[in-house]
Amino acid sequence: MDNRTFISVEFWQIIGFLLSFLGVCWGFGKMLLVQYERRIEVLQTKVEDNEKNLNSLIATLPLNYVLREDYIRGQAVLEAKMDAVHKTLSDLYKLESGKK
């Protein structure tokens, strides 16, 4: 009583299994590549939106804010004008004081 079982597989069956396996691997790889490309497109769209927002912010910043250097320059001009007015008033006071 010999209960040995032998599996007989022909050469073309092995080739068919191998080609089927490679086809399934190729199909999964293709699906992964398509998903990867979709995500890259979504990220690219988000990056472009962020760039547009940043550019609009950069364009509106000078309208809403003053640079430190510009503020200092404006203050220096105002202080120079105030000093000139003070000098003029001081000179007028000295002239009026000398007349008495």
Phi and psi restraints in degrees (range 20) as a CNS / XPLOR table:
assign (resid 1 and name C) (resid 2 and name N)
       (resid 2 and name CA) (resid 2 and name C) 1.0 -101.3 20.0 2
assign (resid 2 and name N) (resid 2 and name CA)
       (resid 2 and name C) (resid 3 and name N) 1.0 110.1 20.0 2
assign (resid 2 and name C) (resid 3 and name N)
       (resid 3 and name CA) (resid 3 and name C) 1.0 -100.8 20.0 2
assign (resid 3 and name N) (resid 3 and name CA)
       (resid 3 and name C) (resid 4 and name N) 1.0 33.1 20.0 2
assign (resid 3 and name C) (resid 4 and name N)
       (resid 4 and name CA) (resid 4 and name C) 1.0 -77.4 20.0 2
assign (resid 4 and name N) (resid 4 and name CA)
       (resid 4 and name C) (resid 5 and name N) 1.0 134.8 20.0 2
assign (resid 4 and name C) (resid 5 and name N)
       (resid 5 and name CA) (resid 5 and name C) 1.0 -115.9 20.0 2
assign (resid 5 and name N) (resid 5 and name CA)
       (resid 5 and name C) (resid 6 and name N) 1.0 135.3 20.0 2
assign (resid 5 and name C) (resid 6 and name N)
       (resid 6 and name CA) (resid 6 and name C) 1.0 -112.4 20.0 2
assign (resid 6 and name N) (resid 6 and name CA)
       (resid 6 and name C) (resid 7 and name N) 1.0 137.5 20.0 2
assign (resid 6 and name C) (resid 7 and name N)
       (resid 7 and name CA) (resid 7 and name C) 1.0 -99.7 20.0 2
assign (resid 7 and name N) (resid 7 and name CA)
       (resid 7 and name C) (resid 8 and name N) 1.0 122.8 20.0 2
assign (resid 7 and name C) (resid 8 and name N)
       (resid 8 and name CA) (resid 8 and name C) 1.0 -109.2 20.0 2
assign (resid 8 and name N) (resid 8 and name CA)
       (resid 8 and name C) (resid 9 and name N) 1.0 122.5 20.0 2
assign (resid 8 and name C) (resid 9 and name N)
       (resid 9 and name CA) (resid 9 and name C) 1.0 -123.5 20.0 2
assign (resid 9 and name N) (resid 9 and name CA)
       (resid 9 and name C) (resid 10 and name N) 1.0 130.6 20.0 2
assign (resid 9 and name C) (resid 10 and name N)
       (resid 10 and name CA) (resid 10 and name C) 1.0 -83.6 20.0 2
assign (resid 10 and name N) (resid 10 and name CA)
       (resid 10 and name C) (resid 11 and name N) 1.0 161.4 20.0 2
assign (resid 10 and name C) (resid 11 and name N)
       (resid 11 and name CA) (resid 11 and name C) 1.0 -59.2 20.0 2
assign (resid 11 and name N) (resid 11 and name CA)
       (resid 11 and name C) (resid 12 and name N) 1.0 -42.5 20.0 2
assign (resid 11 and name C) (resid 12 and name N)
       (resid 12 and name CA) (resid 12 and name C) 1.0 -69.8 20.0 2
assign (resid 12 and name N) (resid 12 and name CA)
       (resid 12 and name C) (resid 13 and name N) 1.0 -27.8 20.0 2
assign (resid 12 and name C) (resid 13 and name N)
       (resid 13 and name CA) (resid 13 and name C) 1.0 -68.0 20.0 2
assign (resid 13 and name N) (resid 13 and name CA)
       (resid 13 and name C) (resid 14 and name N) 1.0 -41.5 20.0 2
assign (resid 13 and name C) (resid 14 and name N)
       (resid 14 and name CA) (resid 14 and name C) 1.0 -63.0 20.0 2
assign (resid 14 and name N) (resid 14 and name CA)
       (resid 14 and name C) (resid 15 and name N) 1.0 -43.1 20.0 2
assign (resid 14 and name C) (resid 15 and name N)
       (resid 15 and name CA) (resid 15 and name C) 1.0 -62.2 20.0 2
assign (resid 15 and name N) (resid 15 and name CA)
       (resid 15 and name C) (resid 16 and name N) 1.0 -41.5 20.0 2
assign (resid 15 and name C) (resid 16 and name N)
       (resid 16 and name CA) (resid 16 and name C) 1.0 -64.1 20.0 2
assign (resid 16 and name N) (resid 16 and name CA)
       (resid 16 and name C) (resid 17 and name N) 1.0 -43.9 20.0 2
assign (resid 16 and name C) (resid 17 and name N)
       (resid 17 and name CA) (resid 17 and name C) 1.0 -62.2 20.0 2
assign (resid 17 and name N) (resid 17 and name CA)
       (resid 17 and name C) (resid 18 and name N) 1.0 -43.2 20.0 2
assign (resid 17 and name C) (resid 18 and name N)
       (resid 18 and name CA) (resid 18 and name C) 1.0 -63.0 20.0 2
assign (resid 18 and name N) (resid 18 and name CA)
       (resid 18 and name C) (resid 19 and name N) 1.0 -45.5 20.0 2
assign (resid 18 and name C) (resid 19 and name N)
       (resid 19 and name CA) (resid 19 and name C) 1.0 -65.2 20.0 2
assign (resid 19 and name N) (resid 19 and name CA)
       (resid 19 and name C) (resid 20 and name N) 1.0 -37.2 20.0 2
assign (resid 19 and name C) (resid 20 and name N)
       (resid 20 and name CA) (resid 20 and name C) 1.0 -64.4 20.0 2
assign (resid 20 and name N) (resid 20 and name CA)
       (resid 20 and name C) (resid 21 and name N) 1.0 -44.3 20.0 2
assign (resid 20 and name C) (resid 21 and name N)
       (resid 21 and name CA) (resid 21 and name C) 1.0 -61.6 20.0 2
assign (resid 21 and name N) (resid 21 and name CA)
       (resid 21 and name C) (resid 22 and name N) 1.0 -45.3 20.0 2
assign (resid 21 and name C) (resid 22 and name N)
       (resid 22 and name CA) (resid 22 and name C) 1.0 -64.4 20.0 2
assign (resid 22 and name N) (resid 22 and name CA)
       (resid 22 and name C) (resid 23 and name N) 1.0 -36.8 20.0 2
assign (resid 22 and name C) (resid 23 and name N)
       (resid 23 and name CA) (resid 23 and name C) 1.0 -64.6 20.0 2
assign (resid 23 and name N) (resid 23 and name CA)
       (resid 23 and name C) (resid 24 and name N) 1.0 -41.8 20.0 2
assign (resid 23 and name C) (resid 24 and name N)
       (resid 24 and name CA) (resid 24 and name C) 1.0 -64.7 20.0 2
assign (resid 24 and name N) (resid 24 and name CA)
       (resid 24 and name C) (resid 25 and name N) 1.0 -43.8 20.0 2
assign (resid 24 and name C) (resid 25 and name N)
       (resid 25 and name CA) (resid 25 and name C) 1.0 -61.0 20.0 2
assign (resid 25 and name N) (resid 25 and name CA)
       (resid 25 and name C) (resid 26 and name N) 1.0 -42.3 20.0 2
assign (resid 25 and name C) (resid 26 and name N)
       (resid 26 and name CA) (resid 26 and name C) 1.0 -64.2 20.0 2
assign (resid 26 and name N) (resid 26 and name CA)
       (resid 26 and name C) (resid 27 and name N) 1.0 -42.0 20.0 2
assign (resid 26 and name C) (resid 27 and name N)
       (resid 27 and name CA) (resid 27 and name C) 1.0 -62.2 20.0 2
assign (resid 27 and name N) (resid 27 and name CA)
       (resid 27 and name C) (resid 28 and name N) 1.0 -45.5 20.0 2
assign (resid 27 and name C) (resid 28 and name N)
       (resid 28 and name CA) (resid 28 and name C) 1.0 -64.0 20.0 2
assign (resid 28 and name N) (resid 28 and name CA)
       (resid 28 and name C) (resid 29 and name N) 1.0 -40.3 20.0 2
assign (resid 28 and name C) (resid 29 and name N)
       (resid 29 and name CA) (resid 29 and name C) 1.0 -62.6 20.0 2
assign (resid 29 and name N) (resid 29 and name CA)
       (resid 29 and name C) (resid 30 and name N) 1.0 -40.5 20.0 2
assign (resid 29 and name C) (resid 30 and name N)
       (resid 30 and name CA) (resid 30 and name C) 1.0 -64.9 20.0 2
assign (resid 30 and name N) (resid 30 and name CA)
       (resid 30 and name C) (resid 31 and name N) 1.0 -41.7 20.0 2
assign (resid 30 and name C) (resid 31 and name N)
       (resid 31 and name CA) (resid 31 and name C) 1.0 -62.8 20.0 2
assign (resid 31 and name N) (resid 31 and name CA)
       (resid 31 and name C) (resid 32 and name N) 1.0 -43.7 20.0 2
assign (resid 31 and name C) (resid 32 and name N)
       (resid 32 and name CA) (resid 32 and name C) 1.0 -62.8 20.0 2
assign (resid 32 and name N) (resid 32 and name CA)
       (resid 32 and name C) (resid 33 and name N) 1.0 -40.2 20.0 2
assign (resid 32 and name C) (resid 33 and name N)
       (resid 33 and name CA) (resid 33 and name C) 1.0 -65.0 20.0 2
assign (resid 33 and name N) (resid 33 and name CA)
       (resid 33 and name C) (resid 34 and name N) 1.0 -40.4 20.0 2
assign (resid 33 and name C) (resid 34 and name N)
       (resid 34 and name CA) (resid 34 and name C) 1.0 -64.7 20.0 2
assign (resid 34 and name N) (resid 34 and name CA)
       (resid 34 and name C) (resid 35 and name N) 1.0 -43.6 20.0 2
assign (resid 34 and name C) (resid 35 and name N)
       (resid 35 and name CA) (resid 35 and name C) 1.0 -63.4 20.0 2
assign (resid 35 and name N) (resid 35 and name CA)
       (resid 35 and name C) (resid 36 and name N) 1.0 -40.4 20.0 2
assign (resid 35 and name C) (resid 36 and name N)
       (resid 36 and name CA) (resid 36 and name C) 1.0 -62.1 20.0 2
assign (resid 36 and name N) (resid 36 and name CA)
       (resid 36 and name C) (resid 37 and name N) 1.0 -44.0 20.0 2
assign (resid 36 and name C) (resid 37 and name N)
       (resid 37 and name CA) (resid 37 and name C) 1.0 -64.7 20.0 2
assign (resid 37 and name N) (resid 37 and name CA)
       (resid 37 and name C) (resid 38 and name N) 1.0 -38.7 20.0 2
assign (resid 37 and name C) (resid 38 and name N)
       (resid 38 and name CA) (resid 38 and name C) 1.0 -62.4 20.0 2
assign (resid 38 and name N) (resid 38 and name CA)
       (resid 38 and name C) (resid 39 and name N) 1.0 -43.8 20.0 2
assign (resid 38 and name C) (resid 39 and name N)
       (resid 39 and name CA) (resid 39 and name C) 1.0 -65.2 20.0 2
assign (resid 39 and name N) (resid 39 and name CA)
       (resid 39 and name C) (resid 40 and name N) 1.0 -37.7 20.0 2
assign (resid 39 and name C) (resid 40 and name N)
       (resid 40 and name CA) (resid 40 and name C) 1.0 -64.5 20.0 2
assign (resid 40 and name N) (resid 40 and name CA)
       (resid 40 and name C) (resid 41 and name N) 1.0 -40.0 20.0 2
assign (resid 40 and name C) (resid 41 and name N)
       (resid 41 and name CA) (resid 41 and name C) 1.0 -64.1 20.0 2
assign (resid 41 and name N) (resid 41 and name CA)
       (resid 41 and name C) (resid 42 and name N) 1.0 -40.9 20.0 2
assign (resid 41 and name C) (resid 42 and name N)
       (resid 42 and name CA) (resid 42 and name C) 1.0 -63.9 20.0 2
assign (resid 42 and name N) (resid 42 and name CA)
       (resid 42 and name C) (resid 43 and name N) 1.0 -44.9 20.0 2
assign (resid 42 and name C) (resid 43 and name N)
       (resid 43 and name CA) (resid 43 and name C) 1.0 -63.3 20.0 2
assign (resid 43 and name N) (resid 43 and name CA)
       (resid 43 and name C) (resid 44 and name N) 1.0 -39.6 20.0 2
assign (resid 43 and name C) (resid 44 and name N)
       (resid 44 and name CA) (resid 44 and name C) 1.0 -63.2 20.0 2
assign (resid 44 and name N) (resid 44 and name CA)
       (resid 44 and name C) (resid 45 and name N) 1.0 -39.7 20.0 2
assign (resid 44 and name C) (resid 45 and name N)
       (resid 45 and name CA) (resid 45 and name C) 1.0 -63.7 20.0 2
assign (resid 45 and name N) (resid 45 and name CA)
       (resid 45 and name C) (resid 46 and name N) 1.0 -43.2 20.0 2
assign (resid 45 and name C) (resid 46 and name N)
       (resid 46 and name CA) (resid 46 and name C) 1.0 -63.7 20.0 2
assign (resid 46 and name N) (resid 46 and name CA)
       (resid 46 and name C) (resid 47 and name N) 1.0 -40.5 20.0 2
assign (resid 46 and name C) (resid 47 and name N)
       (resid 47 and name CA) (resid 47 and name C) 1.0 -63.9 20.0 2
assign (resid 47 and name N) (resid 47 and name CA)
       (resid 47 and name C) (resid 48 and name N) 1.0 -42.6 20.0 2
assign (resid 47 and name C) (resid 48 and name N)
       (resid 48 and name CA) (resid 48 and name C) 1.0 -63.6 20.0 2
assign (resid 48 and name N) (resid 48 and name CA)
       (resid 48 and name C) (resid 49 and name N) 1.0 -40.4 20.0 2
assign (resid 48 and name C) (resid 49 and name N)
       (resid 49 and name CA) (resid 49 and name C) 1.0 -62.9 20.0 2
assign (resid 49 and name N) (resid 49 and name CA)
       (resid 49 and name C) (resid 50 and name N) 1.0 -42.2 20.0 2
assign (resid 49 and name C) (resid 50 and name N)
       (resid 50 and name CA) (resid 50 and name C) 1.0 -64.7 20.0 2
assign (resid 50 and name N) (resid 50 and name CA)
       (resid 50 and name C) (resid 51 and name N) 1.0 -38.4 20.0 2
assign (resid 50 and name C) (resid 51 and name N)
       (resid 51 and name CA) (resid 51 and name C) 1.0 -64.0 20.0 2
assign (resid 51 and name N) (resid 51 and name CA)
       (resid 51 and name C) (resid 52 and name N) 1.0 -41.2 20.0 2
assign (resid 51 and name C) (resid 52 and name N)
       (resid 52 and name CA) (resid 52 and name C) 1.0 -62.8 20.0 2
assign (resid 52 and name N) (resid 52 and name CA)
       (resid 52 and name C) (resid 53 and name N) 1.0 -44.2 20.0 2
assign (resid 52 and name C) (resid 53 and name N)
       (resid 53 and name CA) (resid 53 and name C) 1.0 -62.3 20.0 2
assign (resid 53 and name N) (resid 53 and name CA)
       (resid 53 and name C) (resid 54 and name N) 1.0 -42.5 20.0 2
assign (resid 53 and name C) (resid 54 and name N)
       (resid 54 and name CA) (resid 54 and name C) 1.0 -64.6 20.0 2
assign (resid 54 and name N) (resid 54 and name CA)
       (resid 54 and name C) (resid 55 and name N) 1.0 -42.5 20.0 2
assign (resid 54 and name C) (resid 55 and name N)
       (resid 55 and name CA) (resid 55 and name C) 1.0 -64.1 20.0 2
assign (resid 55 and name N) (resid 55 and name CA)
       (resid 55 and name C) (resid 56 and name N) 1.0 -39.5 20.0 2
assign (resid 55 and name C) (resid 56 and name N)
       (resid 56 and name CA) (resid 56 and name C) 1.0 -68.0 20.0 2
assign (resid 56 and name N) (resid 56 and name CA)
       (resid 56 and name C) (resid 57 and name N) 1.0 -36.3 20.0 2
assign (resid 56 and name C) (resid 57 and name N)
       (resid 57 and name CA) (resid 57 and name C) 1.0 -64.7 20.0 2
assign (resid 57 and name N) (resid 57 and name CA)
       (resid 57 and name C) (resid 58 and name N) 1.0 -43.8 20.0 2
assign (resid 57 and name C) (resid 58 and name N)
       (resid 58 and name CA) (resid 58 and name C) 1.0 -62.8 20.0 2
assign (resid 58 and name N) (resid 58 and name CA)
       (resid 58 and name C) (resid 59 and name N) 1.0 -36.4 20.0 2
assign (resid 58 and name C) (resid 59 and name N)
       (resid 59 and name CA) (resid 59 and name C) 1.0 -69.7 20.0 2
assign (resid 59 and name N) (resid 59 and name CA)
       (resid 59 and name C) (resid 60 and name N) 1.0 -32.4 20.0 2
assign (resid 59 and name C) (resid 60 and name N)
       (resid 60 and name CA) (resid 60 and name C) 1.0 -91.1 20.0 2
assign (resid 60 and name N) (resid 60 and name CA)
       (resid 60 and name C) (resid 61 and name N) 1.0 -13.9 20.0 2
assign (resid 60 and name C) (resid 61 and name N)
       (resid 61 and name CA) (resid 61 and name C) 1.0 -57.4 20.0 2
assign (resid 61 and name N) (resid 61 and name CA)
       (resid 61 and name C) (resid 62 and name N) 1.0 -46.6 20.0 2
assign (resid 61 and name C) (resid 62 and name N)
       (resid 62 and name CA) (resid 62 and name C) 1.0 -63.3 20.0 2
assign (resid 62 and name N) (resid 62 and name CA)
       (resid 62 and name C) (resid 63 and name N) 1.0 -23.2 20.0 2
assign (resid 62 and name C) (resid 63 and name N)
       (resid 63 and name CA) (resid 63 and name C) 1.0 -78.4 20.0 2
assign (resid 63 and name N) (resid 63 and name CA)
       (resid 63 and name C) (resid 64 and name N) 1.0 -26.4 20.0 2
assign (resid 63 and name C) (resid 64 and name N)
       (resid 64 and name CA) (resid 64 and name C) 1.0 -103.9 20.0 2
assign (resid 64 and name N) (resid 64 and name CA)
       (resid 64 and name C) (resid 65 and name N) 1.0 -23.7 20.0 2
assign (resid 64 and name C) (resid 65 and name N)
       (resid 65 and name CA) (resid 65 and name C) 1.0 -131.1 20.0 2
assign (resid 65 and name N) (resid 65 and name CA)
       (resid 65 and name C) (resid 66 and name N) 1.0 156.4 20.0 2
assign (resid 65 and name C) (resid 66 and name N)
       (resid 66 and name CA) (resid 66 and name C) 1.0 -113.6 20.0 2
assign (resid 66 and name N) (resid 66 and name CA)
       (resid 66 and name C) (resid 67 and name N) 1.0 137.3 20.0 2
assign (resid 66 and name C) (resid 67 and name N)
       (resid 67 and name CA) (resid 67 and name C) 1.0 -68.6 20.0 2
assign (resid 67 and name N) (resid 67 and name CA)
       (resid 67 and name C) (resid 68 and name N) 1.0 150.5 20.0 2
assign (resid 67 and name C) (resid 68 and name N)
       (resid 68 and name CA) (resid 68 and name C) 1.0 -58.4 20.0 2
assign (resid 68 and name N) (resid 68 and name CA)
       (resid 68 and name C) (resid 69 and name N) 1.0 -43.1 20.0 2
assign (resid 68 and name C) (resid 69 and name N)
       (resid 69 and name CA) (resid 69 and name C) 1.0 -64.2 20.0 2
assign (resid 69 and name N) (resid 69 and name CA)
       (resid 69 and name C) (resid 70 and name N) 1.0 -39.5 20.0 2
assign (resid 69 and name C) (resid 70 and name N)
       (resid 70 and name CA) (resid 70 and name C) 1.0 -65.3 20.0 2
assign (resid 70 and name N) (resid 70 and name CA)
       (resid 70 and name C) (resid 71 and name N) 1.0 -39.9 20.0 2
assign (resid 70 and name C) (resid 71 and name N)
       (resid 71 and name CA) (resid 71 and name C) 1.0 -64.1 20.0 2
assign (resid 71 and name N) (resid 71 and name CA)
       (resid 71 and name C) (resid 72 and name N) 1.0 -45.4 20.0 2
assign (resid 71 and name C) (resid 72 and name N)
       (resid 72 and name CA) (resid 72 and name C) 1.0 -62.3 20.0 2
assign (resid 72 and name N) (resid 72 and name CA)
       (resid 72 and name C) (resid 73 and name N) 1.0 -41.0 20.0 2
assign (resid 72 and name C) (resid 73 and name N)
       (resid 73 and name CA) (resid 73 and name C) 1.0 -63.7 20.0 2
assign (resid 73 and name N) (resid 73 and name CA)
       (resid 73 and name C) (resid 74 and name N) 1.0 -43.2 20.0 2
assign (resid 73 and name C) (resid 74 and name N)
       (resid 74 and name CA) (resid 74 and name C) 1.0 -63.7 20.0 2
assign (resid 74 and name N) (resid 74 and name CA)
       (resid 74 and name C) (resid 75 and name N) 1.0 -42.1 20.0 2
assign (resid 74 and name C) (resid 75 and name N)
       (resid 75 and name CA) (resid 75 and name C) 1.0 -64.2 20.0 2
assign (resid 75 and name N) (resid 75 and name CA)
       (resid 75 and name C) (resid 76 and name N) 1.0 -38.1 20.0 2
assign (resid 75 and name C) (resid 76 and name N)
       (resid 76 and name CA) (resid 76 and name C) 1.0 -63.8 20.0 2
assign (resid 76 and name N) (resid 76 and name CA)
       (resid 76 and name C) (resid 77 and name N) 1.0 -39.6 20.0 2
assign (resid 76 and name C) (resid 77 and name N)
       (resid 77 and name CA) (resid 77 and name C) 1.0 -64.3 20.0 2
assign (resid 77 and name N) (resid 77 and name CA)
       (resid 77 and name C) (resid 78 and name N) 1.0 -44.6 20.0 2
assign (resid 77 and name C) (resid 78 and name N)
       (resid 78 and name CA) (resid 78 and name C) 1.0 -62.5 20.0 2
assign (resid 78 and name N) (resid 78 and name CA)
       (resid 78 and name C) (resid 79 and name N) 1.0 -42.1 20.0 2
assign (resid 78 and name C) (resid 79 and name N)
       (resid 79 and name CA) (resid 79 and name C) 1.0 -66.1 20.0 2
assign (resid 79 and name N) (resid 79 and name CA)
       (resid 79 and name C) (resid 80 and name N) 1.0 -35.7 20.0 2
assign (resid 79 and name C) (resid 80 and name N)
       (resid 80 and name CA) (resid 80 and name C) 1.0 -65.9 20.0 2
assign (resid 80 and name N) (resid 80 and name CA)
       (resid 80 and name C) (resid 81 and name N) 1.0 -40.8 20.0 2
assign (resid 80 and name C) (resid 81 and name N)
       (resid 81 and name CA) (resid 81 and name C) 1.0 -65.5 20.0 2
assign (resid 81 and name N) (resid 81 and name CA)
       (resid 81 and name C) (resid 82 and name N) 1.0 -40.8 20.0 2
assign (resid 81 and name C) (resid 82 and name N)
       (resid 82 and name CA) (resid 82 and name C) 1.0 -64.9 20.0 2
assign (resid 82 and name N) (resid 82 and name CA)
       (resid 82 and name C) (resid 83 and name N) 1.0 -39.3 20.0 2
assign (resid 82 and name C) (resid 83 and name N)
       (resid 83 and name CA) (resid 83 and name C) 1.0 -63.1 20.0 2
assign (resid 83 and name N) (resid 83 and name CA)
       (resid 83 and name C) (resid 84 and name N) 1.0 -39.7 20.0 2
assign (resid 83 and name C) (resid 84 and name N)
       (resid 84 and name CA) (resid 84 and name C) 1.0 -65.3 20.0 2
assign (resid 84 and name N) (resid 84 and name CA)
       (resid 84 and name C) (resid 85 and name N) 1.0 -40.9 20.0 2
assign (resid 84 and name C) (resid 85 and name N)
       (resid 85 and name CA) (resid 85 and name C) 1.0 -64.9 20.0 2
assign (resid 85 and name N) (resid 85 and name CA)
       (resid 85 and name C) (resid 86 and name N) 1.0 -42.1 20.0 2
assign (resid 85 and name C) (resid 86 and name N)
       (resid 86 and name CA) (resid 86 and name C) 1.0 -62.1 20.0 2
assign (resid 86 and name N) (resid 86 and name CA)
       (resid 86 and name C) (resid 87 and name N) 1.0 -42.4 20.0 2
assign (resid 86 and name C) (resid 87 and name N)
       (resid 87 and name CA) (resid 87 and name C) 1.0 -64.6 20.0 2
assign (resid 87 and name N) (resid 87 and name CA)
       (resid 87 and name C) (resid 88 and name N) 1.0 -41.6 20.0 2
assign (resid 87 and name C) (resid 88 and name N)
       (resid 88 and name CA) (resid 88 and name C) 1.0 -63.8 20.0 2
assign (resid 88 and name N) (resid 88 and name CA)
       (resid 88 and name C) (resid 89 and name N) 1.0 -44.6 20.0 2
assign (resid 88 and name C) (resid 89 and name N)
       (resid 89 and name CA) (resid 89 and name C) 1.0 -64.9 20.0 2
assign (resid 89 and name N) (resid 89 and name CA)
       (resid 89 and name C) (resid 90 and name N) 1.0 -38.7 20.0 2
assign (resid 89 and name C) (resid 90 and name N)
       (resid 90 and name CA) (resid 90 and name C) 1.0 -63.6 20.0 2
assign (resid 90 and name N) (resid 90 and name CA)
       (resid 90 and name C) (resid 91 and name N) 1.0 -43.1 20.0 2
assign (resid 90 and name C) (resid 91 and name N)
       (resid 91 and name CA) (resid 91 and name C) 1.0 -63.2 20.0 2
assign (resid 91 and name N) (resid 91 and name CA)
       (resid 91 and name C) (resid 92 and name N) 1.0 -42.4 20.0 2
assign (resid 91 and name C) (resid 92 and name N)
       (resid 92 and name CA) (resid 92 and name C) 1.0 -63.4 20.0 2
assign (resid 92 and name N) (resid 92 and name CA)
       (resid 92 and name C) (resid 93 and name N) 1.0 -39.8 20.0 2
assign (resid 92 and name C) (resid 93 and name N)
       (resid 93 and name CA) (resid 93 and name C) 1.0 -63.5 20.0 2
assign (resid 93 and name N) (resid 93 and name CA)
       (resid 93 and name C) (resid 94 and name N) 1.0 -41.8 20.0 2
assign (resid 93 and name C) (resid 94 and name N)
       (resid 94 and name CA) (resid 94 and name C) 1.0 -64.7 20.0 2
assign (resid 94 and name N) (resid 94 and name CA)
       (resid 94 and name C) (resid 95 and name N) 1.0 -40.0 20.0 2
assign (resid 94 and name C) (resid 95 and name N)
       (resid 95 and name CA) (resid 95 and name C) 1.0 -64.7 20.0 2
assign (resid 95 and name N) (resid 95 and name CA)
       (resid 95 and name C) (resid 96 and name N) 1.0 -44.9 20.0 2
assign (resid 95 and name C) (resid 96 and name N)
       (resid 96 and name CA) (resid 96 and name C) 1.0 -67.6 20.0 2
assign (resid 96 and name N) (resid 96 and name CA)
       (resid 96 and name C) (resid 97 and name N) 1.0 -36.0 20.0 2
assign (resid 96 and name C) (resid 97 and name N)
       (resid 97 and name CA) (resid 97 and name C) 1.0 -69.2 20.0 2
assign (resid 97 and name N) (resid 97 and name CA)
       (resid 97 and name C) (resid 98 and name N) 1.0 -32.9 20.0 2
assign (resid 97 and name C) (resid 98 and name N)
       (resid 98 and name CA) (resid 98 and name C) 1.0 -74.4 20.0 2
assign (resid 98 and name N) (resid 98 and name CA)
       (resid 98 and name C) (resid 99 and name N) 1.0 -22.9 20.0 2
assign (resid 98 and name C) (resid 99 and name N)
       (resid 99 and name CA) (resid 99 and name C) 1.0 -74.3 20.0 2
assign (resid 99 and name N) (resid 99 and name CA)
       (resid 99 and name C) (resid 100 and name N) 1.0 -26.6 20.0 2
